Amino acid sequence: MEVGDPTTETGAARPRRRRDPARKDRILAAAAELIAAHGYHAVGMADIGAAAGIVGSGIYRHFDSKSALLAALLEQVMDEQERSAAEIVADAADDREALERLVANHVRFAIEERRLLGVYYREAHHLPEEDLRRLRRAQRHYIEEWVIALAPLRRELSDAELRVVVHSALGTTQAVLFHHSGLPVARLAELLGEMGLSCLGLRVRAESESE
């Protein structure tokens, strides 16, 4: 029997081990839940592995360390936001529509991914500087999509002022992360969307205007 031959001494085929393609996603989802609930330092790799349905050591096949896992988790947040913002701006009929959709998408993400964003805001400072720089670069790209769309509508503002306005609009959704209002999701999204547009200096259009 040659080296690497998948057959056994009895001639029976030895089943090949197959990597579970969903395992990495399960690890990230488990890490998000546990870190959001207990904090970064209180959660161990064994805890994450158990929640993901694998042994803790199995995580190291995908991530070198807990900080690498956290970096991948937070990069997932920014990659999704950056990708969706670029698609919205590219598909929008005009700058006003782009901003309305950017606000709505940001609000939706904040509501649906509350725990994940909470981890981003509370735990990112634990990352090595190189990972932080990568996250900040992605965040700058995300903000740039907003600034480019807002500039033609707020020509009286300087570049620095535009960025302050965009940051303030983005900041309105942080209320979702740290305050549980008990409001129905639709009403919460409506309020946050109105505040986001207001921060940008845009009037909320009536339904008849948007048709």
Disulfide bonds with the S-S distance in Angstrom:
none
